[in-house]
Amino acid sequence: MTNEQYQEAVDWLFVQAPNYQIDGQKAYKPGLDNIIKLCEFFGNPQEKIKCIHIGGTNGKGSSSNMLASVLQESGYKTGLYNSPHLIDFTERIKINGKNCNKEFVYQFIQKLRQLPEDIQPSFFEFTTIMAFEYFYQQGVDFAIIEVGLGGRLDSTNIITPLVSAITNVQLDHQNILGDTIEEIAGEKAGIIKNKIPVISGDEKDVVKSIIKNKAKKENAPFIDASLLKSDLKSDLKGNYQEKNIKVVLALIEELRKLNFIISDANIEKGLLNVHKSTGFIGRWFEFSQNPLTICDTAHNQAGLEYVFHQLNSINKHKHIILGFVNDKKIDDVMKILPENSEFYFAKPSIHRGRHPEDYKDLLIAAKISYKIFDSVQEAYLSAKEECTNDEMIFVGGSNFVVGEFLEKNLEIYE
């Protein structure tokens, strides 16, 4: 297999299957019918691996990577399924921090091309069965599976995990999951299975109540991670990681109850070496120090509030690069933009990328200092030119903005 053959195969996957990353809501296929057929076609590999299921609006990526690092530190061969990818498709499927083998991806896509006509999966369903099969073939001890979108109808919900977690519930993807916190919490709680422990990381009583009630119906032990006390730290920066660490500690405690050996030293070292162990980047990621340049993939109201609050605590003049996709509500984002900042709004290069000219009236009403760019890279080069070493640059607003920035510049960083 050549690089050209691999790229052609991945391009086929993106084009053939409805892809939420590219097409948005019209690519979303709720329900488990397709993934059930897919898994049966491949011999139900998800039933032959030990899974841990992690959902939630924000924090599921950080939590799953922190847990993976701890399990790797404990000597377990650990599979990790995250989405979306920032640069290369193989980032979605990892074992012990190494991206999925490209030869496997290529060969598996050839099999997908031969599927019966009655199975017409989405892009995410394709990648989900690919992850299950890869983890089974590679004989992982654990497969940490991150929910794609929602929970109840997400294709990952075909698994019967050892333990589940819901990091938090915030307003996001309202056009699919519902307009209220209560509705969205109900969708997230759909991953709770009969007698399988569920960890809840949310501090809001209304969310706790919904998750707890669903757990009671399923005779599933309910663990409130928000009540835990811990002074453990992670190399994943961002004040919000304190909440995610609690979720991870609660997950580990449930695994210990199942007689898996995970020492306190494994936990401490694992949390401090997430980037090295899993290759996870994108959450409060320090790209450079001179000038200080931070990336963060937070892309909804709640996530951006955390990030902007932390930016406001840094006593530097800021050059902030932001971009959004079409289905994001950004009216409220304009009300919480960091102070003491210059703004550079850019269109993400994906099909769903929203051009800042489309929301220029919001920028004018916000009374901020801003410029508009056709691409993330143009915005970054402009910010870099204007930024002095005692100032800082921030890149965010969307996974796709951060991914585009890193794709263009990560080689320089490395």
C-alpha positions in Angstrom: 0.0 0.0 0.0 1.3 3.4 -0.9 0.5 6.7 0.7 -1.5 7.6 -2.4 -3.6 4.4 -2.0 -4.2 5.1 1.6 -5.3 8.7 1.0 -7.6 7.5 -1.9 -9.2 5.0 0.4 -9.8 7.5 3.2 -11.1 10.1 0.7 -13.5 7.4 -0.5 -14.7 6.9 3.1 -15.3 10.6 3.5 -17.2 10.9 0.2 -19.2 7.7 0.3 -20.7 7.9 3.7 -22.7 10.8 5.2 -20.2 12.6 7.4 -21.2 14.8 10.3 -17.8 16.5 10.3 -18.4 17.7 6.8 -22.1 17.8 6.3 -23.6 18.5 9.7 -27.1 17.5 10.8 -28.1 15.9 7.5 -25.3 13.2 8.0 -26.6 12.3 11.5 -28.3 8.9 11.4 -29.9 8.3 14.8 -30.6 4.7 15.8 -28.6 1.5 16.2 -30.0 -0.5 13.2 -27.0 0.2 10.9 -24.3 -0.4 13.5 -26.0 -3.6 14.6 -26.0 -4.9 11.0 -22.3 -3.8 10.6 -21.2 -5.5 13.8 -23.0 -8.7 12.9 -21.4 -8.6 9.5 -17.9 -8.5 11.1 -18.7 -11.0 13.8 -19.6 -8.6 16.7 -16.0 -7.7 17.7 -17.4 -5.3 20.3 -18.6 -8.3 22.3 -15.0 -9.7 22.5 -13.3 -6.7 24.1 -13.6 -5.0 27.6 -15.0 -1.6 27.0 -15.4 1.6 29.0 -17.9 4.1 27.7 -17.5 7.9 28.2 -20.1 10.5 27.1 -20.9 14.1 28.0 -21.0 17.5 26.3 -17.5 18.6 27.3 -14.6 16.8 28.8 -15.1 13.3 27.4 -12.0 13.6 25.2 -9.8 14.8 28.1 -11.2 12.2 30.5 -10.8 9.3 28.1 -7.2 10.2 27.3 -6.4 10.7 31.0 -7.9 7.3 31.8 -6.0 5.7 28.9 -2.7 7.2 30.2 -3.3 5.8 33.7 -4.2 2.3 32.3 -1.1 2.3 30.1 0.9 3.3 33.1 -0.6 0.3 34.9 0.7 -2.1 32.2 -2.6 -2.6 30.3 -2.8 -2.5 26.5 -5.3 0.2 26.0 -7.4 1.1 23.0 -8.8 4.6 22.6 -11.6 5.7 20.2 -12.0 9.5 20.0 -13.5 11.9 17.5 -13.1 14.0 15.6 -9.5 13.9 14.5 -7.5 17.1 14.2 -5.0 16.2 11.5 -5.0 12.6 10.4 -7.9 10.1 10.3 -5.8 7.5 12.2 -5.9 9.7 15.4 -9.4 8.4 16.0 -8.3 4.9 16.8 -5.2 4.4 19.0 -3.5 1.7 21.1 -1.1 2.8 23.8 -0.9 6.2 22.2 0.0 5.0 18.7 -2.4 5.9 15.8 -4.2 3.1 14.0 -2.0 1.3 11.5 -2.6 2.8 8.0 -2.4 -0.6 6.3 -5.2 -1.8 8.5 -7.3 1.2 7.7 -6.7 0.7 4.0 -7.5 -3.0 4.0 -10.6 -2.5 6.2 -12.0 0.2 3.8 -11.7 -2.4 1.0 -14.0 -4.6 3.1 -16.4 -1.8 3.7 -16.6 -1.2 -0.1 -18.0 -4.8 -0.4 -20.8 -4.4 2.1 -24.3 -5.6 1.2 -26.5 -2.9 -0.2 -28.9 -3.2 2.7 -26.2 -1.8 5.0 -25.7 1.9 4.3 -23.8 3.3 7.3 -22.7 6.8 8.1 -19.1 7.8 8.3 -19.1 7.6 12.1 -20.7 4.1 11.9 -17.9 3.0 9.6 -15.2 4.3 11.9 -16.9 2.8 15.0 -16.9 -0.8 13.6 -13.3 -0.1 12.4 -12.3 0.7 15.9 -14.0 -2.4 17.4 -12.4 -4.7 14.9 -8.9 -3.1 15.3 -9.0 -3.4 19.1 -10.2 -7.0 18.9 -7.5 -8.0 16.4 -4.8 -6.3 18.4 -6.0 -7.9 21.7 -6.4 -4.9 23.9 -7.0 -5.3 27.6 -9.3 -2.3 27.6 -11.1 -0.3 24.9 -12.1 3.2 26.0 -14.9 4.3 23.7 -15.9 8.0 23.5 -19.5 8.7 22.5 -19.7 10.5 19.2 -22.9 12.6 19.7 -25.6 12.4 22.3 -25.7 8.9 23.7 -29.0 7.0 23.5 -28.9 6.7 19.7 -25.1 7.0 19.2 -23.6 4.1 17.3 -21.1 3.5 20.2 -24.1 2.6 22.4 -24.1 -0.9 21.0 -21.4 -1.9 23.6 -22.0 -3.4 27.0 -19.2 -1.7 29.0 -17.6 -2.5 32.4 -18.4 1.0 33.5 -19.8 4.2 31.9 -19.3 7.9 32.6 -21.1 11.1 31.7 -18.7 14.0 32.3 -21.3 16.8 32.1 -24.3 18.1 30.2 -24.4 21.5 28.5 -26.3 23.1 25.7 -24.8 21.8 22.4 -26.2 20.2 19.2 -29.6 21.5 20.2 -30.8 20.9 16.6 -30.4 17.2 17.2 -30.4 16.5 21.0 -33.1 18.9 22.2 -33.4 22.6 23.3 -33.1 22.1 27.0 -30.6 20.8 29.5 -33.2 18.3 30.6 -33.7 16.9 27.1 -30.0 16.7 26.4 -29.4 15.0 29.8 -32.0 12.4 28.9 -30.1 11.6 25.6 -26.8 11.4 27.4 -28.2 9.1 30.1 -29.2 6.7 27.3 -25.8 5.1 27.6 -26.7 3.7 31.0 -27.0 -0.1 30.9 -28.6 -2.6 33.3 -26.5 -3.1 36.4 -23.5 -1.3 34.8 -22.0 1.4 37.2 -22.3 5.0 35.8 -20.2 7.9 36.9 -21.7 11.4 36.8 -19.4 14.4 36.8 -22.0 17.2 36.5 -22.5 19.5 39.4 -26.1 20.6 38.4 -28.8 19.1 40.5 -31.2 18.8 37.5 -28.6 16.8 35.6 -27.7 14.6 38.5 -31.4 13.8 39.1 -32.0 12.7 35.5 -28.9 10.5 35.4 -29.6 9.1 38.9 -33.2 8.3 37.9 -32.2 6.5 34.7 -29.5 4.6 36.7 -32.2 3.5 39.2 -34.5 2.2 36.4 -31.5 0.2 35.1 -30.5 -1.1 38.6 -27.1 0.6 37.8 -24.9 1.9 40.6 -24.8 5.7 40.5 -21.5 7.4 41.5 -21.4 11.2 41.9 -17.8 12.2 41.0 -18.4 15.9 41.6 -18.4 15.1 45.4 -14.8 13.7 45.3 -11.9 15.6 46.7 -8.5 15.4 45.0 -5.4 17.5 44.6 -4.0 15.4 41.8 -2.8 17.3 38.7 -2.5 16.5 35.0 -0.2 17.7 32.3 -3.4 18.6 30.4 -3.7 22.2 31.4 -6.9 24.2 31.9 -8.7 24.8 35.1 -11.6 22.7 33.9 -9.4 19.5 34.1 -10.0 19.4 37.8 -13.6 18.2 37.1 -12.4 15.7 34.6 -9.8 14.3 36.9 -12.6 13.5 39.4 -14.5 11.5 36.7 -11.3 9.6 35.9 -10.7 8.8 39.6 -14.3 7.5 40.0 -13.8 5.3 36.9 -10.6 3.9 38.2 -12.2 3.0 41.5 -14.9 1.0 39.7 -12.2 -0.8 37.8 -10.4 -1.6 41.0 -13.6 -3.1 42.3 -13.5 -5.5 39.4 -10.0 -6.5 40.6 -7.9 -4.6 38.0 -4.6 -3.6 39.5 -4.1 0.2 39.3 -1.8 1.7 42.0 -1.9 5.3 43.3 1.5 5.7 41.8 0.1 4.6 38.4 -2.7 7.2 38.7 -0.4 10.0 39.6 2.2 9.3 36.9 -0.5 8.6 34.3 -2.3 11.9 34.9 1.0 13.8 34.6 2.0 12.1 31.3 -1.2 12.2 29.2 0.4 14.1 26.3 3.4 11.7 26.2 1.3 8.5 26.7 -1.6 9.2 24.3 -0.4 12.0 22.0 -3.6 14.0 23.0 -3.4 17.7 22.0 -5.9 20.4 21.5 -7.0 21.1 25.1 -5.3 24.2 26.5 -2.3 23.1 24.4 0.8 25.3 24.7 2.0 25.5 21.1 4.8 28.0 21.8 6.1 30.2 24.6 7.5 33.1 22.6 5.0 34.4 22.1 2.8 32.3 24.4 0.4 30.6 22.0 -2.5 28.4 23.3 -4.9 26.2 21.4 -8.2 24.9 22.8 -10.9 23.0 20.9 -13.8 24.2 23.2 -16.6 25.0 20.8 -19.8 25.4 22.7 -21.1 28.1 25.1 -20.1 26.2 28.3 -16.7 25.1 27.1 -15.8 28.6 25.8 -16.9 30.2 29.1 -14.3 28.0 30.9 -11.6 28.8 28.4 -12.3 32.6 28.2 -12.4 32.8 32.0 -9.0 31.3 32.1 -7.8 33.7 29.4 -9.1 36.6 31.4 -6.9 35.5 34.3 -3.7 35.9 32.2 -2.3 39.4 32.5 -1.3 39.8 28.8 -2.7 41.6 25.8 -4.3 38.9 23.7 -4.6 38.2 20.0 -7.5 35.8 19.7 -8.2 33.7 16.5 -11.7 32.3 16.4 -13.8 30.4 13.8 -17.1 28.6 13.9 -19.2 26.1 11.9 -22.6 26.8 10.5 -24.7 25.0 13.1 -23.2 26.7 16.2 -25.1 29.4 18.0 -22.6 32.2 18.4 -24.8 35.1 19.6 -24.1 34.3 23.2 -20.4 33.7 22.6 -20.1 37.4 21.5 -21.2 38.4 25.0 -18.4 36.5 26.8 -15.3 37.4 24.6 -12.1 38.0 26.6 -11.2 41.5 27.5 -8.0 43.4 26.5 -7.9 41.5 23.2 -7.6 41.9 19.4 -9.8 39.4 17.4 -9.1 37.6 14.2 -12.2 35.8 12.9 -11.6 33.2 10.2 -13.5 30.7 8.1 -12.6 27.0 8.9 -11.7 25.3 5.6 -14.3 22.5 5.9 -17.6 22.6 4.0 -19.6 23.6 7.2 -17.2 26.4 8.0 -18.9 29.7 8.5 -17.4 32.8 7.0 -17.2 35.7 9.4 -18.8 38.0 6.9 -22.0 36.1 7.7 -22.0 37.3 11.3 -20.3 40.6 10.8 -23.4 42.4 12.3 -22.7 40.5 15.6 -19.0 41.6 15.5 -20.0 45.2 15.0 -22.6 45.0 17.8 -19.9 43.5 20.2 -17.8 46.7 19.8 -14.6 44.8 19.6 -11.4 45.3 17.7 -11.5 42.7 14.9 -10.3 41.6 11.5 -11.8 39.0 9.1 -9.9 36.4 7.2 -10.7 33.7 4.6 -8.5 31.1 6.3 -7.2 30.2 9.8 -3.6 30.3 8.6 -4.0 33.9 7.2 -5.5 34.9 10.6 -2.6 33.3 12.5 0.1 34.9 10.3 -1.5 38.3 10.9 -1.8 37.7 14.6 1.8 36.5 14.8 3.1 39.6 13.0 1.3 41.9 15.4 1.9 40.0 18.6 5.0 40.9 20.7 6.7 38.4 23.0 5.0 39.9 26.1 1.6 39.3 24.5 -0.1 36.1 23.6 -2.1 34.3 20.9 -5.1 32.1 21.3 -6.5 29.8 18.7 -10.0 28.2 19.1 -13.7 28.2 18.6 -13.9 24.9 16.8 -12.1 21.5 16.5 -11.6 22.4 12.9 -9.9 25.7 13.6 -7.4 24.1 15.9 -6.9 21.1 13.5 -6.3 23.4 10.6 -3.9 25.5 12.6 -1.9 22.5 13.8 -1.9 20.8 10.4 -0.2 23.9 9.0 2.2 24.6 11.9 2.7 21.5 14.0 5.9 20.5 12.1 7.4 23.8 13.1 6.4 23.1 16.7 7.9 19.6 16.6 
